[in-house]
Amino acid sequence: MGISVLILTLNEELNLPACLASVAWSDDIVVLDSFSTDNTVAIAEAAGARVVQHEFVDEPSQRRYGLKEISFKHPWVYVPDADEVTPPELSDEMLAVTADPDRPEGGFRCRFKVFFMGRWIRHSSLYPTWVVRLVRPDRIEFEREVNCHWIIQGAEGRLENHFIHYSFNKGISWWFEKHNRYSWHEARESLNSLTAEHLDWRGMVGHGDAVRRRRALKAMSFRLPNRPFLRFLYMYFVRRGFLDGWPGYLYCRLLASYELMIVVKMAEIRRRRQGLPV
């Protein structure tokens, strides 16, 4: 049994060739493009991928369209981002676990290695983080506008091997532009969390569900003072980001700057709601 591949793109001409080359083992690759203005579509077509174009509204809607409205050749779909590379060890493992048509899982999570300045940022990147990448489209749903949560219906599995995440391939300026957009959504969700959610204390101390623990800790972080500074201290010292060398220090500073974007925009949203100048 094979595996289909779905890749979401928007102006990914720098990342897409490596991503496509690493999934060339699949005989059913679909690129869901949000009307790119660079060579993304031409690169995908030259690699033999099917290209479907659909206007991007938000990540959950786009992923839902891709997995629910597009027909795939195989019941399992692998969903890498365009800036991810799939090593042979991971593809072999996925093909092995999906060879059994009676498997109970609706989806699988796997870990990833973030590379920055030619180095695996093992400590500063909160490794290991488990994300969904292999799913049955009829047993998956989504929530949240940014960094959307994947909801797997039924059993959930975990893969032993990693994919590689090159999140800085487009450059630091692009990273700031991307996180400038994301920080608006995070600011709104932070404010919603402060007013609507109760802290999941059990999730914070539990050791059986890493995904639940990470969400619970994030909800708690919304309530802490001086979040940017605390984020740097946590990433660089508690999580031992200093072991990642100079790239690790810069990575921790970047994450702290993203936290600052969120905090400042939360303040702006509050003031605008009160009719105050920014």
C-alpha positions as CSV (number, residue, x, y, z in Angstrom):
1,M,0.0,0.0,0.0
2,G,1.3,3.4,-0.9
3,I,1.0,6.9,0.7
4,S,-0.3,10.1,-0.9
5,V,1.4,13.4,-0.2
6,L,-0.2,16.8,0.3
7,I,2.0,20.0,0.4
8,L,0.6,23.4,1.0
9,T,2.4,26.2,-0.8
10,L,2.5,30.0,-1.2
11,N,5.7,31.3,-3.0
12,E,7.8,28.3,-2.0
13,E,10.2,28.2,-5.0
14,L,13.2,28.2,-2.6
15,N,12.0,25.3,-0.4
16,L,9.8,23.2,-2.7
17,P,12.5,21.4,-4.8
18,A,14.1,19.8,-1.8
19,C,10.8,18.9,-0.2
20,L,9.5,17.3,-3.5
21,A,12.8,15.4,-4.0
22,S,12.5,13.9,-0.5
23,V,8.9,12.5,-1.2
24,A,9.6,11.3,-4.7
25,W,8.9,7.7,-3.4
26,S,5.2,8.6,-3.6
27,D,3.2,8.0,-6.8
28,D,0.5,10.6,-5.7
29,I,1.9,14.0,-4.8
30,V,-0.5,16.9,-4.6
31,V,0.6,20.5,-4.2
32,L,-2.2,22.7,-2.9
33,D,-1.1,26.2,-3.9
34,S,-2.5,29.5,-2.7
35,F,-2.0,31.3,-6.1
36,S,1.8,31.7,-5.8
37,T,3.4,34.5,-7.9
38,D,6.8,32.9,-8.2
39,N,7.9,29.6,-9.8
40,T,6.2,27.4,-7.3
41,V,3.6,25.9,-9.6
42,A,6.1,25.4,-12.4
43,I,8.5,23.5,-10.1
44,A,5.7,21.3,-8.8
45,E,4.5,20.4,-12.3
46,A,8.0,19.7,-13.5
47,A,8.4,17.3,-10.6
48,G,5.2,15.5,-11.7
49,A,3.0,16.7,-8.9
50,R,-0.7,17.4,-9.3
51,V,-1.3,21.1,-8.6
52,V,-4.6,22.4,-7.2
53,Q,-5.0,26.1,-6.5
54,H,-7.3,27.4,-3.8
55,E,-7.5,30.8,-2.1
56,F,-5.9,30.8,1.4
57,V,-8.2,32.1,4.2
58,D,-6.5,30.5,7.2
59,E,-4.5,27.4,7.9
60,P,-7.4,25.2,9.3
61,S,-9.6,26.0,6.3
62,Q,-6.8,25.3,3.8
63,R,-5.8,22.0,5.4
64,R,-9.5,21.0,5.7
65,Y,-10.0,21.8,2.0
66,G,-6.9,19.8,1.0
67,L,-7.7,16.7,3.0
68,K,-11.5,16.7,2.5
69,E,-12.1,18.1,-1.0
70,I,-9.1,16.6,-2.9
71,S,-9.3,12.9,-4.0
72,F,-6.2,10.9,-3.2
73,K,-5.0,7.6,-4.6
74,H,-4.2,6.1,-1.2
75,P,-6.1,6.1,2.2
76,W,-3.1,7.5,4.1
77,V,-1.8,11.0,3.3
78,Y,1.6,12.5,4.4
79,V,1.4,16.3,4.9
80,P,4.9,17.9,5.1
81,D,5.3,21.6,5.0
82,A,7.2,23.0,2.0
83,D,10.3,23.8,4.2
84,E,10.5,20.2,5.5
85,V,12.7,17.4,4.1
86,T,11.7,13.8,4.7
87,P,14.7,11.4,5.2
88,P,14.5,7.9,3.8
89,E,14.3,6.4,7.3
90,L,11.0,8.2,8.0
91,S,9.5,7.4,4.6
92,D,10.4,3.7,5.1
93,E,8.8,3.7,8.5
94,M,5.6,5.3,7.2
95,L,5.3,2.9,4.4
96,A,5.8,0.0,6.8
97,V,3.2,1.1,9.3
98,T,0.6,1.8,6.6
99,A,1.1,-1.5,4.9
100,D,-1.4,-3.1,7.3
101,P,-4.9,-2.0,6.2
102,D,-6.4,-3.0,9.6
103,R,-4.3,-0.5,11.7
104,P,-6.5,1.3,14.2
105,E,-4.7,4.6,14.1
106,G,-6.4,7.7,12.5
107,G,-3.1,9.5,12.4
108,F,0.6,9.5,13.4
109,R,2.8,12.1,15.1
110,C,6.5,12.4,14.6
111,R,9.4,14.6,15.9
112,F,11.4,17.0,13.8
113,K,14.9,18.6,13.9
114,V,15.1,22.4,13.4
115,F,18.1,23.5,11.5
116,F,19.5,27.1,11.8
117,M,22.8,28.3,10.5
118,G,23.7,24.8,9.4
119,R,23.2,23.3,12.9
120,W,20.5,21.2,14.5
121,I,19.0,23.4,17.2
122,R,18.3,20.5,19.6
123,H,17.8,22.3,22.9
124,S,16.5,25.8,22.0
125,S,13.8,24.3,19.7
126,L,11.9,22.5,22.5
127,Y,12.9,19.1,21.1
128,P,11.2,16.7,21.1
129,T,8.0,18.3,19.9
130,W,5.4,15.8,18.4
131,V,3.4,17.0,15.4
132,V,0.9,15.3,13.1
133,R,2.2,14.5,9.7
134,L,0.6,11.2,8.6
135,V,-3.2,11.0,8.6
136,R,-6.3,9.3,7.2
137,P,-8.3,12.3,5.8
138,D,-11.6,11.0,7.0
139,R,-10.4,10.9,10.6
140,I,-8.8,14.3,11.0
141,E,-10.1,17.8,11.9
142,F,-8.6,21.1,12.8
143,E,-9.0,24.1,15.2
144,R,-7.2,27.4,15.8
145,E,-6.3,29.9,13.2
146,V,-2.5,29.9,13.7
147,N,-0.4,26.8,14.6
148,C,-3.7,24.9,14.2
149,H,-4.4,21.9,16.4
150,W,-4.9,18.6,14.6
151,I,-7.7,16.5,16.1
152,I,-7.3,12.8,15.3
153,Q,-10.5,10.7,15.6
154,G,-9.7,7.4,17.2
155,A,-6.3,6.0,18.1
156,E,-3.1,8.1,17.6
157,G,0.3,6.6,16.8
158,R,3.9,7.9,17.0
159,L,6.7,7.4,14.5
160,E,10.3,6.9,15.7
161,N,12.1,8.8,12.9
162,H,12.3,12.5,12.3
163,F,11.8,15.0,9.5
164,I,14.1,18.0,9.0
165,H,12.7,21.5,9.3
166,Y,14.5,24.3,7.5
167,S,12.4,27.2,8.8
168,F,14.9,29.9,7.9
169,N,15.6,29.0,4.3
170,K,13.9,32.2,3.1
171,G,16.0,34.4,5.3
172,I,15.6,36.3,8.6
173,S,13.6,39.1,7.1
174,W,11.0,36.6,5.9
175,W,11.0,34.9,9.4
176,F,10.1,38.3,10.9
177,E,7.4,39.0,8.4
178,K,5.8,35.6,9.0
179,H,5.9,36.0,12.8
180,N,4.7,39.6,12.6
181,R,1.5,38.1,11.0
182,Y,1.3,35.2,13.4
183,S,1.7,37.4,16.4
184,W,-1.6,39.2,15.7
185,H,-3.4,35.9,15.9
186,E,-1.4,34.8,19.0
187,A,-2.2,38.1,20.7
188,R,-5.9,37.6,20.1
189,E,-5.8,34.0,21.3
190,S,-3.8,35.0,24.4
191,L,-6.5,37.5,25.3
192,N,-9.2,34.9,24.7
193,S,-7.3,32.4,26.9
194,L,-7.1,34.9,29.7
195,T,-10.8,35.4,29.8
196,A,-12.3,32.1,28.7
197,E,-10.0,29.3,29.7
198,H,-9.2,27.6,33.0
199,L,-5.7,26.5,33.6
200,D,-5.1,22.8,33.0
201,W,-3.1,22.0,36.1
202,R,-3.2,18.3,35.6
203,G,-2.0,18.6,32.1
204,M,1.0,20.7,33.2
205,V,2.3,18.0,35.6
206,G,1.2,15.0,33.7
207,H,3.8,12.9,32.0
208,G,1.7,10.8,29.7
209,D,0.5,13.4,27.2
210,A,3.3,15.7,25.9
211,V,0.9,17.5,23.6
212,R,-1.6,18.3,26.4
213,R,1.3,19.4,28.6
214,R,2.7,21.8,26.1
215,R,-0.7,23.4,25.5
216,A,-1.3,23.7,29.3
217,L,2.1,25.4,29.8
218,K,1.5,27.8,26.9
219,A,-1.9,28.8,28.5
220,M,-0.1,29.4,31.8
221,S,2.6,31.5,30.0
222,F,-0.1,34.0,28.9
223,R,-0.5,34.9,32.6
224,L,3.1,35.5,33.4
225,P,4.6,39.0,33.7
226,N,7.6,40.0,31.4
227,R,7.0,37.1,29.1
228,P,9.7,38.0,26.5
229,F,12.4,38.0,29.1
230,L,11.1,34.8,30.8
231,R,10.9,33.1,27.4
232,F,14.6,33.8,26.8
233,L,15.6,32.6,30.3
234,Y,13.6,29.4,29.9
235,M,14.8,28.6,26.4
236,Y,18.5,29.5,26.9
237,F,19.1,28.3,30.5
238,V,16.3,25.9,31.6
239,R,16.2,24.2,28.2
240,R,20.0,24.6,27.9
241,G,19.9,26.5,24.6
242,F,23.5,27.6,25.4
243,L,24.5,24.1,24.3
244,D,23.5,25.0,20.8
245,G,26.3,27.5,20.6
246,W,25.9,30.9,18.8
247,P,23.1,29.7,16.6
248,G,21.2,28.6,19.7
249,Y,21.7,32.1,21.4
250,L,20.4,33.8,18.3
251,Y,17.5,31.4,18.0
252,C,16.5,32.1,21.7
253,R,16.7,35.8,21.0
254,L,14.4,35.4,18.0
255,L,11.8,33.5,20.0
256,A,11.9,36.2,22.7
257,S,11.4,38.9,20.1
258,Y,8.3,37.0,18.8
259,E,7.0,36.9,22.4
260,L,7.5,40.7,22.6
261,M,5.5,41.1,19.4
262,I,2.6,39.2,21.0
263,V,2.7,41.2,24.3
264,V,2.8,44.6,22.5
265,K,0.0,43.7,20.2
266,M,-2.1,42.4,23.2
267,A,-1.6,45.9,24.7
268,E,-2.7,47.5,21.5
269,I,-5.8,45.4,21.2
270,R,-6.8,46.2,24.8
271,R,-6.3,49.9,24.2
272,R,-8.3,50.0,21.0
273,R,-11.1,48.1,22.7
274,Q,-11.2,50.9,25.3
275,G,-11.1,53.6,22.7
276,L,-7.6,54.7,23.7
277,P,-4.7,55.9,21.4
278,V,-1.9,53.5,20.7
